[in-house]
Amino acid sequence: MTDLEKVKAHLYSLDAVLLERETRRSREKLDELLADDFIEVGSSGLMFDKAHVLERLPTEEGPIMTLTDFDARPLAQDVALTTYKVFNPLKGQHSWRSSIWKLDGEAWRMTFHQGTVTSA
């Protein structure tokens, strides 16, 4: 497995864990995975910072979401873009997601995320 394949597999696991109910309910785990300068453009079109996400997500009753069509591309030596599709069964909604991950010391942290509603 090449270094790029290892990074891609690791980033897949990080994006996938952020979709899990247990992670989304854990302020500590979210704080660990999101960079301090994190910004999200939600599928609603609204923007959120890290503080808002840490306040909001643990209180939501999140669905079990399905991640497909994952890809990761390096943007710099310590920065990568991930893209993937998610199905939210509670809303019956598909969305394309993109995340920018930055290597912070030994750990990758998400610094940007966007969701765009799409058809199946």
Residue pairs with C-beta under 8 A, 6 or more apart in sequence:
1 9
4 74
7 72
7 74
7 80
8 71
8 72
10 108
11 72
11 80
11 82
11 101
11 108
12 67
12 70
12 72
12 82
14 33
14 101
14 108
14 110
15 67
15 70
15 82
15 84
15 97
15 99
16 67
17 23
17 29
17 33
18 24
18 30
18 33
18 110
19 65
19 67
19 86
21 62
21 64
22 29
23 29
23 30
23 33
24 30
24 57
24 58
24 60
24 62
25 57
25 58
25 62
26 58
27 54
27 58
30 53
30 54
30 57
30 58
31 50
31 54
32 107
33 109
33 110
34 50
34 53
34 54
34 109
34 110
35 50
35 102
35 104
35 109
35 110
35 111
36 50
37 50
37 111
38 49
38 50
38 53
38 109
38 110
38 111
38 112
38 113
39 47
39 48
39 49
39 111
39 112
39 113
40 47
40 48
40 49
40 53
40 112
40 113
40 114
40 115
41 47
41 113
41 114
41 115
42 48
42 114
42 115
43 93
43 95
43 115
43 116
43 117
48 56
63 88
63 89
63 90
63 91
64 89
65 86
65 87
65 88
65 89
66 86
66 87
66 89
67 84
67 85
67 86
68 84
68 85
68 86
68 87
69 83
69 84
69 85
70 82
70 83
70 84
71 82
71 83
71 84
72 80
72 81
72 82
72 83
73 80
73 81
74 80
75 81
75 100
78 102
78 103
79 100
79 101
79 102
79 103
80 100
80 101
80 108
81 98
81 99
81 100
81 101
82 97
82 98
82 99
82 100
82 101
83 96
83 97
83 98
83 99
84 96
84 97
85 94
85 95
85 96
85 97
85 118
86 94
86 95
86 97
86 115
87 93
87 94
87 120
88 94
88 95
93 117
94 117
94 118
94 119
94 120
95 115
95 116
95 117
95 118
96 115
96 116
96 118
97 113
97 114
97 115
97 116
98 112
98 113
98 114
99 110
99 112
99 113
99 114
100 110
100 111
100 112
100 113
101 108
101 109
101 110
101 111
102 108
102 109
102 111
